[in-house]
Amino acid sequence: MAKVLCVLYDDPVDGYPSGYARDDLPVIDRYPDGQTAPTPKGTDFTPGQLLGSVSGELGLRSFLESRGHTLVVTSDKDRPGSVFERELVDTDVVISQPFWPAYLTAERMATARNLRLAVTAGIGSDHVDLDAAIAHGVTVAEVTFSNSISVAEHVVMMTLSLVRNYLPSHRWVLDGGWNIADCAQRSYDLEGMHVGTVAAGRIGLAVLRRLAPFDVTLHYTDRKRLPEPVERELGLVFHESGAAMVPHCDVVTINAPLHPQTEGMFDDALIGRMKRGAYLINTARARIADRDAVERALRSGQLAGYAGDVWFPQPAPADHPWRTMPHHGMTPHISGTTLSAQARYAAGTREILEDWLDGSPIRDEYLIVAGGGLAGTGAASYSTRG
C-alpha cells in the first residue's frame, strides 16, 4: 500500500466555506489545442468547491483510503522539522501545488527512501529538483493545461490593471475620495500599444489570442517558432530573443517555465533594454526576474509598473520588497487556482494517481520526468543542469 503526502495551502481565515458564490461551473471537455481535459475513472468532489486547501484534500481521501492507501494532508512545509519533512522519509507519492510549493530539493529527496512519484496539482514543476528526480528514479508529473487559460486570463487582467491605473483608482473609492486627476495621471489606453510575450506555449499563445481584439501589435519570442498560419492570423512579430524583442514593447509578459536558461533573465541589463515606462507582467516564476532589479526599475521610472502573482520563496516573507515597491499590482500566487481550475487539476491529479497505482501508463502530456530523463511535456519545456 502507498503513502501519499499532499501539501496544500491553508483554509480561509474564516474557516472552510459552507457555501459558494456560484452554483455551477462551465463544463470544459477539451483544451484549445485539442487535448482532452482530465478523465479519471471517478471523482469524489463537487466541481466549484474549494479543493486546493487543506480541508479540500483535492477530493482524494475516500478514493485512496477505499483502496487501503494512506493520505497525509498538511500545509506545514517550510520550517525545520515541518510535517512535510517528517512525513517525507517514508512517503511513496508527494503531491504539491505551485501556489504553495513543497520544495523537493536534492537533499530532501535523498532522505525520501520510498519516493517514486511527485505530482504537481497544476502546472509548473520547478519546485522539484528535476536532476535529483532523474538520479533517484522519481517520476514527476503535472496536470498540463489544467489551469493555463486561468493564468492567461490573469495576465490580461493585470495588464489592463496596470495600464489603466485601476488599483490606485479603486483605492480612492475605498478611502472615500473622488480624485479624478490623481487617478488619470498614470492611466493610458492599451489600444495601439506593442505587447510581447516571452514564450508562446499554451499560456503565452492564449495571452496573445486574448489581447488581439484590443488592437495592439503583438510580439513574441520562443525557442520554437509558431506555425506561419498562426503568425498571420494574429499578426505576430517574431524575435529571436527576449533581448531583441523588449525594446519594441510597451508591455512584456513572461510566460516561460523556470529552468537554467530562464533563471534571472530579467536583470538590470535586460530591463534596461526595455522602453522607459514599459510594463512587465510575470505570472510564470519569480526567479525569471531579478528581485532587486525589478524594484530598482520601478523606483527609477524605467518600469511604469510590475504585476504578477509569483514570488520566491512562496509564501513570500512579510518584508519581501515586492510588497512595498511602487506601482505594482502583485497578488499571492492565485492565477491558476480559481475554483474552475481546481476542478480540473484535482481531477487530473486523481487520473495520474489512478494510472500510477494501477501500473498503467501516465499520459505523455502529463509527464515531466520518467524513465531516468526528461519526458513528455518535460522534454519540450524544461532543461537540466547536466
C-alpha positions as CSV (number, residue, x, y, z in Angstrom):
1,M,0.0,0.0,0.0
2,A,1.2,3.5,-0.8
3,K,1.6,6.5,1.5
4,V,0.6,9.8,-0.3
5,L,1.7,13.1,1.2
6,C,-0.3,16.1,0.0
7,V,0.9,19.6,0.7
8,L,-1.9,22.2,0.3
9,Y,-2.4,25.8,1.3
10,D,-4.3,26.8,4.4
11,D,-8.1,27.1,4.6
12,P,-9.7,30.5,4.5
13,V,-9.1,32.6,7.7
14,D,-12.9,32.3,8.5
15,G,-12.9,28.6,8.0
16,Y,-13.7,26.2,5.2
17,P,-16.7,27.6,3.2
18,S,-20.2,26.2,3.8
19,G,-21.4,27.8,0.5
20,Y,-20.1,29.4,-2.7
21,A,-20.9,32.5,-4.8
22,R,-22.0,30.4,-7.8
23,D,-23.9,27.1,-8.1
24,D,-22.2,25.6,-11.1
25,L,-19.2,25.7,-13.4
26,P,-19.0,25.7,-17.2
27,V,-18.0,22.2,-18.4
28,I,-14.6,22.2,-20.2
29,D,-14.1,18.9,-22.0
30,R,-11.3,19.8,-24.3
31,Y,-8.5,22.5,-24.4
32,P,-7.7,24.8,-27.3
33,D,-5.0,22.5,-28.7
34,G,-7.4,19.5,-28.8
35,Q,-6.0,17.9,-25.6
36,T,-8.9,16.4,-23.6
37,A,-9.5,17.6,-20.0
38,P,-8.7,15.1,-17.2
39,T,-10.6,11.9,-17.5
40,P,-10.3,10.0,-14.2
41,K,-12.4,6.9,-13.7
42,G,-14.2,8.7,-10.9
43,T,-14.3,11.7,-8.7
44,D,-15.4,12.3,-5.1
45,F,-15.9,16.1,-5.1
46,T,-18.3,18.7,-6.4
47,P,-16.8,21.0,-9.1
48,G,-16.7,24.5,-7.9
49,Q,-15.8,23.6,-4.3
50,L,-12.5,24.8,-2.7
51,L,-10.3,21.7,-3.3
52,G,-6.8,23.2,-3.1
53,S,-6.8,24.0,0.6
54,V,-6.1,21.5,3.4
55,S,-9.8,20.7,4.1
56,G,-10.5,20.2,0.4
57,E,-7.8,17.5,0.1
58,L,-8.1,17.6,-3.7
59,G,-11.1,15.3,-3.2
60,L,-8.7,12.3,-2.8
61,R,-9.3,10.9,0.7
62,S,-12.2,8.5,0.1
63,F,-10.6,7.3,-3.2
64,L,-7.2,6.5,-1.6
65,E,-8.5,5.1,1.7
66,S,-11.0,2.9,0.0
67,R,-8.1,1.2,-1.7
68,G,-6.1,0.8,1.5
69,H,-3.7,3.7,0.9
70,T,-2.7,6.3,3.4
71,L,-3.3,10.1,2.8
72,V,-1.5,12.7,4.8
73,V,-2.5,16.3,4.1
74,T,-0.7,19.3,5.6
75,S,0.2,23.0,4.9
76,D,3.3,22.8,7.2
77,K,6.2,22.6,4.8
78,D,9.0,25.2,5.3
79,R,10.2,25.3,8.9
80,P,12.8,22.8,10.1
81,G,11.1,19.7,11.3
82,S,7.9,20.5,9.4
83,V,5.2,17.9,8.9
84,F,6.3,17.7,5.3
85,E,9.9,16.9,6.2
86,R,8.9,14.4,9.0
87,E,6.4,12.5,6.8
88,L,8.5,12.6,3.6
89,V,11.0,10.0,4.8
90,D,8.6,7.0,4.2
91,T,6.3,8.6,1.6
92,D,5.7,7.0,-1.8
93,V,3.9,9.9,-3.5
94,V,4.2,13.7,-2.9
95,I,1.5,16.0,-4.3
96,S,2.1,19.7,-4.2
97,Q,0.8,22.9,-5.9
98,P,2.8,25.7,-7.5
99,F,0.8,28.2,-5.3
100,W,2.1,26.6,-2.0
101,P,5.1,24.5,-3.3
102,A,6.6,21.8,-1.3
103,Y,10.2,22.3,-2.4
104,L,11.6,18.8,-3.2
105,T,15.3,19.6,-3.1
106,A,18.0,17.1,-3.8
107,E,18.7,17.0,0.0
108,R,15.1,16.2,0.8
109,M,14.9,13.7,-2.0
110,A,17.9,11.9,-0.6
111,T,16.0,11.3,2.7
112,A,12.9,10.0,1.0
113,R,13.8,6.4,0.6
114,N,10.4,5.3,-0.8
115,L,9.6,8.2,-3.0
116,R,8.6,7.2,-6.5
117,L,6.2,9.8,-7.8
118,A,6.0,13.6,-7.4
119,V,2.8,15.2,-8.7
120,T,2.1,18.9,-9.4
121,A,-1.6,19.6,-9.0
122,G,-1.5,22.3,-11.6
123,I,1.4,23.2,-14.0
124,G,5.0,24.1,-13.3
125,S,7.2,21.6,-11.6
126,D,10.3,23.7,-10.9
127,H,9.8,23.3,-7.2
128,V,11.1,19.8,-7.8
129,D,14.8,19.3,-8.4
130,L,14.5,17.6,-11.7
131,D,18.1,16.5,-11.8
132,A,17.7,14.8,-8.5
133,A,14.4,13.2,-9.6
134,I,16.3,11.7,-12.6
135,A,19.1,10.5,-10.3
136,H,16.7,8.9,-7.8
137,G,14.4,7.3,-10.4
138,V,11.4,9.5,-9.3
139,T,8.7,10.1,-11.8
140,V,7.5,13.7,-12.0
141,A,4.1,14.5,-13.4
142,E,1.8,17.6,-13.6
143,V,-1.7,18.3,-14.8
144,T,-0.7,20.0,-18.0
145,F,-3.1,22.7,-19.4
146,S,-5.5,22.3,-16.5
147,N,-5.0,26.0,-15.4
148,S,-3.3,27.5,-18.4
149,I,-6.3,29.5,-19.5
150,S,-6.8,30.6,-15.9
151,V,-3.3,32.1,-15.9
152,A,-3.8,33.7,-19.3
153,E,-6.9,35.5,-18.1
154,H,-5.0,36.7,-15.1
155,V,-2.3,38.1,-17.4
156,V,-4.9,40.1,-19.3
157,M,-6.4,41.4,-16.1
158,M,-3.1,42.5,-14.7
159,T,-2.1,44.2,-18.0
160,L,-5.3,46.3,-18.0
161,S,-5.0,47.0,-14.3
162,L,-1.5,48.5,-14.7
163,V,-2.0,50.4,-17.9
164,R,-5.4,51.8,-16.8
165,N,-4.1,52.5,-13.2
166,Y,-7.0,50.6,-11.8
167,L,-5.8,49.6,-8.4
168,P,-4.8,53.1,-7.2
169,S,-8.1,54.4,-8.6
170,H,-10.1,51.8,-6.7
171,R,-8.2,52.8,-3.6
172,W,-9.5,56.3,-3.9
173,V,-13.1,55.0,-3.7
174,L,-12.3,52.8,-0.7
175,D,-10.8,55.8,1.1
176,G,-13.9,58.0,0.3
177,G,-12.3,60.2,-2.3
178,W,-13.2,61.3,-5.8
179,N,-9.8,62.4,-7.0
180,I,-10.1,62.0,-10.8
181,A,-6.8,63.8,-11.6
182,D,-4.9,61.5,-9.3
183,C,-6.4,58.5,-11.0
184,A,-5.9,59.8,-14.5
185,Q,-2.3,60.9,-14.2
186,R,-0.9,57.4,-14.7
187,S,-3.8,56.0,-16.9
188,Y,-3.4,55.1,-20.6
189,D,-5.2,53.2,-23.3
190,L,-3.9,49.8,-24.2
191,E,-5.1,50.4,-27.8
192,G,-2.2,50.9,-30.2
193,M,0.5,49.6,-27.8
194,H,3.0,46.9,-28.6
195,V,2.7,43.8,-26.4
196,G,5.2,41.0,-26.3
197,T,5.4,37.6,-24.6
198,V,8.5,35.7,-23.6
199,A,7.4,32.2,-24.6
200,A,4.4,31.4,-26.7
201,G,3.4,28.0,-25.4
202,R,0.0,27.1,-24.0
203,I,-0.2,30.2,-21.8
204,G,1.7,32.6,-24.0
205,L,-0.4,31.8,-27.1
206,A,-3.6,32.1,-25.1
207,V,-2.5,35.5,-23.9
208,L,-1.8,36.6,-27.4
209,R,-5.2,35.4,-28.6
210,R,-7.0,37.3,-25.8
211,L,-5.1,40.5,-26.4
212,A,-5.5,40.6,-30.2
213,P,-9.0,42.2,-30.0
214,F,-7.5,45.2,-28.2
215,D,-6.0,46.4,-31.4
216,V,-2.4,46.1,-30.2
217,T,0.7,44.9,-32.1
218,L,1.7,41.5,-30.8
219,H,5.3,40.3,-30.5
220,Y,6.7,37.0,-29.2
221,T,10.0,35.1,-28.7
222,D,10.2,31.4,-28.2
223,R,12.7,28.5,-28.6
224,K,10.3,27.2,-31.3
225,R,8.6,29.5,-33.8
226,L,4.9,29.2,-34.1
227,P,3.3,27.9,-37.4
228,E,3.1,30.6,-40.1
229,P,-0.7,30.5,-40.3
230,V,-0.9,31.3,-36.5
231,E,1.6,34.2,-37.0
232,R,-0.5,35.5,-39.9
233,E,-3.8,35.1,-38.1
234,L,-2.7,37.2,-35.1
235,G,-0.3,39.5,-36.9
236,L,2.6,38.3,-34.8
237,V,6.1,39.7,-34.9
238,F,8.7,37.0,-34.1
239,H,12.0,37.9,-32.4
240,E,15.0,35.5,-31.9
241,S,15.5,36.5,-28.3
242,G,14.0,38.5,-25.4
243,A,16.8,41.0,-25.8
244,A,15.8,41.6,-29.4
245,M,12.1,41.9,-28.5
246,V,11.8,44.0,-25.4
247,P,13.0,47.4,-26.9
248,H,9.9,47.3,-29.2
249,C,7.3,46.6,-26.5
250,D,5.2,48.8,-24.2
251,V,4.1,45.7,-22.3
252,V,6.1,42.5,-21.8
253,T,4.5,39.4,-20.3
254,I,6.6,36.4,-19.1
255,N,5.1,33.0,-19.8
256,A,8.1,30.7,-19.8
257,P,8.9,27.9,-17.4
258,L,11.8,28.3,-15.0
259,H,14.9,26.4,-15.9
260,P,18.6,27.2,-16.1
261,Q,18.3,29.2,-19.3
262,T,15.5,31.5,-18.0
263,E,16.5,32.0,-14.3
264,G,17.5,35.6,-13.7
265,M,16.7,36.5,-17.3
266,F,15.1,39.9,-16.5
267,D,18.1,41.5,-14.8
268,D,19.2,45.1,-14.8
269,A,20.6,44.7,-18.3
270,L,17.5,43.3,-20.0
271,I,15.1,45.6,-18.1
272,G,17.4,48.5,-19.2
273,R,16.8,47.5,-22.8
274,M,13.0,47.9,-22.3
275,K,11.3,51.1,-23.3
276,R,11.2,53.6,-20.4
277,G,7.7,53.4,-18.9
278,A,7.0,49.9,-20.1
279,Y,5.1,47.4,-18.0
280,L,6.3,43.9,-17.0
281,I,3.8,41.1,-16.2
282,N,5.2,37.9,-14.6
283,T,2.8,35.1,-13.8
284,A,5.4,32.5,-14.7
285,R,8.0,32.1,-12.0
286,A,9.6,34.8,-9.8
287,R,13.2,33.8,-10.3
288,I,12.9,34.6,-14.0
289,A,13.1,38.2,-12.9
290,D,15.8,39.6,-10.6
291,R,14.0,40.7,-7.4
292,D,16.1,43.8,-6.7
293,A,16.4,44.8,-10.4
294,V,12.6,45.0,-10.6
295,E,12.4,47.2,-7.6
296,R,15.2,49.5,-8.8
297,A,13.4,49.8,-12.2
298,L,10.1,50.8,-10.6
299,R,11.7,53.4,-8.3
300,S,13.8,54.9,-11.1
301,G,10.8,55.0,-13.6
302,Q,12.4,52.6,-16.1
303,L,9.3,50.4,-15.5
304,A,5.9,52.1,-15.2
305,G,4.5,49.0,-13.5
306,Y,5.1,45.4,-12.5
307,A,2.4,42.9,-11.8
308,G,2.4,39.2,-11.1
309,D,1.5,36.5,-8.7
310,V,4.7,34.6,-8.4
311,W,7.2,35.1,-5.6
312,F,10.3,33.4,-4.2
313,P,10.1,31.8,-1.8
314,Q,6.4,31.1,-1.6
315,P,4.7,32.2,0.6
316,A,6.7,35.4,0.5
317,P,8.0,36.8,3.8
318,A,6.4,39.9,5.2
319,D,9.5,42.0,4.4
320,H,9.7,41.0,0.7
321,P,10.5,44.2,-1.2
322,W,7.8,43.4,-3.9
323,R,5.2,44.0,-1.2
324,T,6.1,47.7,-0.9
325,M,7.7,48.7,-4.1
326,P,5.9,51.5,-6.0
327,H,3.4,51.0,-8.9
328,H,3.0,47.2,-8.5
329,G,-0.1,45.0,-8.8
330,M,1.1,41.9,-7.1
331,T,-1.2,39.2,-5.7
332,P,-0.5,36.0,-3.9
333,H,0.1,33.1,-6.3
334,I,-3.6,32.7,-7.3
335,S,-3.7,33.0,-11.1
336,G,-4.0,29.2,-11.6
337,T,-6.1,28.2,-8.6
338,T,-9.5,29.6,-9.4
339,L,-12.3,27.3,-8.3
340,S,-12.8,26.5,-12.0
341,A,-9.1,25.4,-12.4
342,Q,-9.2,23.4,-9.1
343,A,-11.9,21.1,-10.5
344,R,-9.6,20.3,-13.5
345,Y,-6.3,19.9,-11.6
346,A,-7.9,17.8,-8.9
347,A,-9.4,15.5,-11.5
348,G,-6.1,15.4,-13.3
349,T,-4.3,14.5,-10.1
350,R,-6.7,11.7,-9.5
351,E,-6.2,10.5,-13.0
352,I,-2.4,10.4,-12.6
353,L,-2.8,8.5,-9.3
354,E,-5.2,6.0,-10.8
355,D,-2.8,5.2,-13.6
356,W,0.3,5.0,-11.3
357,L,-1.4,2.9,-8.7
358,D,-2.8,0.5,-11.3
359,G,0.6,0.3,-13.1
360,S,-0.9,1.9,-16.3
361,P,1.0,4.5,-18.4
362,I,0.6,8.1,-17.3
363,R,-0.5,10.4,-20.1
364,D,2.5,11.6,-22.1
365,E,1.4,15.2,-21.8
366,Y,1.4,14.9,-18.0
367,L,5.0,13.6,-17.8
368,I,7.9,15.8,-16.8
369,V,10.5,13.2,-15.7
370,A,10.2,9.4,-16.3
371,G,12.5,6.6,-17.1
372,G,15.6,8.4,-15.9
373,G,15.2,11.5,-18.0
374,L,13.0,14.4,-19.1
375,A,9.9,13.0,-20.8
376,G,6.7,14.1,-22.4
377,T,5.9,17.8,-21.8
378,G,9.1,18.0,-19.7
379,A,11.3,17.2,-22.6
380,A,9.7,20.1,-24.6
381,S,9.6,22.6,-21.8
382,Y,12.5,22.1,-19.4
383,S,16.3,21.6,-19.4
384,T,18.5,20.1,-16.7
385,R,21.8,21.3,-15.3
386,G,23.5,18.5,-16.9
